[in-house]
Amino acid sequence: MMIRSELPRDARSLRRMLAEKDAALAERELIIAEKQALLSERDRVIAARDSELYAKTLQIEHLKARLAVLRRARFAKPPPAPRSARTRPPASCTAALDG
């Protein structure tokens, strides 16, 4: 800010100084608008990347779950036989006992 004693006294000089200040202000506003546009574009890119990352994370989780199912199906122990089949002696044994 200028001190009052530094201001020109004639109207023409004051108008010129005011025009220079207006031009500088307009230039700053243009720079601000450009930077806001860049920020908006950056925000759009970040949102798109976040969306891709989320979709890929969901896909990874789905594949992990599918892999777990396939591993259980391949490497799991077979389920135990029903209890009635385990307590009954084989037919060959019952024939030997009866005979």
C-alpha positions as CSV (number, residue, x, y, z in Angstrom):
1,M,0.0,0.0,0.0
2,M,1.3,3.4,-0.8
3,I,1.6,6.2,1.7
4,R,-0.4,9.2,0.8
5,S,2.7,11.3,0.2
6,E,3.8,8.9,-2.5
7,L,0.6,9.3,-4.5
8,P,0.8,11.5,-7.6
9,R,-1.1,14.8,-7.2
10,D,-2.4,15.2,-10.8
11,A,-5.4,13.3,-12.1
12,R,-3.7,11.9,-15.2
13,S,-1.0,10.2,-13.1
14,L,-3.6,8.9,-10.7
15,R,-5.7,7.5,-13.6
16,R,-2.6,5.8,-15.1
17,M,-1.7,4.3,-11.7
18,L,-5.3,3.1,-11.3
19,A,-5.2,1.5,-14.8
20,E,-1.9,-0.3,-14.0
21,K,-3.4,-1.6,-10.8
22,D,-6.5,-2.7,-12.6
23,A,-4.4,-4.5,-15.2
24,A,-2.3,-6.2,-12.5
25,L,-5.5,-7.3,-10.7
26,A,-7.0,-8.7,-14.0
27,E,-3.8,-10.6,-14.6
28,R,-3.9,-12.1,-11.1
29,E,-7.5,-13.0,-11.6
30,L,-6.6,-14.8,-14.8
31,I,-3.8,-16.7,-13.1
32,I,-6.2,-17.7,-10.3
33,A,-8.8,-18.9,-12.9
34,E,-6.1,-20.9,-14.7
35,K,-4.9,-22.5,-11.5
36,Q,-8.5,-23.3,-10.4
37,A,-9.0,-25.0,-13.8
38,L,-5.8,-27.0,-13.3
39,L,-7.0,-28.0,-9.8
40,S,-10.4,-29.1,-11.2
41,E,-8.7,-31.2,-13.8
42,R,-6.4,-32.8,-11.2
43,D,-9.4,-33.5,-9.0
44,R,-11.2,-35.2,-11.9
45,V,-8.1,-37.3,-12.6
46,I,-7.8,-38.3,-8.9
47,A,-11.4,-39.3,-8.8
48,A,-11.0,-41.4,-11.9
49,R,-8.0,-43.1,-10.4
50,D,-9.8,-43.7,-7.1
51,S,-12.6,-45.3,-9.0
52,E,-10.3,-47.6,-10.9
53,L,-8.4,-48.5,-7.7
54,Y,-11.7,-49.3,-5.9
55,A,-12.8,-51.5,-8.8
56,K,-9.5,-53.3,-8.9
57,T,-9.6,-53.8,-5.1
58,L,-13.0,-55.4,-5.4
59,Q,-11.8,-57.6,-8.2
60,I,-8.8,-58.7,-6.1
61,E,-11.1,-59.5,-3.2
62,H,-13.4,-61.5,-5.4
63,L,-10.4,-63.5,-6.9
64,K,-9.1,-64.2,-3.4
65,A,-12.4,-65.6,-2.3
66,R,-12.7,-67.7,-5.5
67,L,-9.1,-69.0,-4.9
68,A,-10.0,-69.9,-1.3
69,V,-13.0,-71.9,-2.6
70,L,-10.9,-73.7,-5.2
71,R,-8.2,-74.5,-2.7
72,R,-10.7,-75.9,-0.2
73,A,-12.3,-78.0,-3.0
74,R,-8.9,-79.4,-4.1
75,F,-6.9,-79.8,-0.9
76,A,-9.6,-80.2,1.8
77,K,-10.0,-83.6,3.6
78,P,-12.9,-85.6,2.4
79,P,-15.9,-85.3,4.7
80,P,-16.2,-88.1,7.2
81,A,-18.4,-91.1,6.3
82,P,-21.8,-91.1,7.8
83,R,-21.9,-92.7,11.3
84,S,-24.2,-95.6,10.3
85,A,-21.7,-96.7,7.6
86,R,-18.8,-96.7,10.1
87,T,-20.6,-98.8,12.8
88,R,-21.8,-101.5,10.5
89,P,-19.3,-104.2,9.8
90,P,-18.5,-105.1,6.2
91,A,-20.6,-107.8,4.6
92,S,-17.6,-110.2,4.4
93,C,-17.2,-110.0,8.2
94,T,-20.8,-110.6,8.9
95,A,-20.9,-113.6,6.6
96,A,-17.8,-115.1,8.5
97,L,-19.4,-114.5,11.8
98,D,-22.7,-116.0,10.8
99,G,-21.2,-119.0,9.2
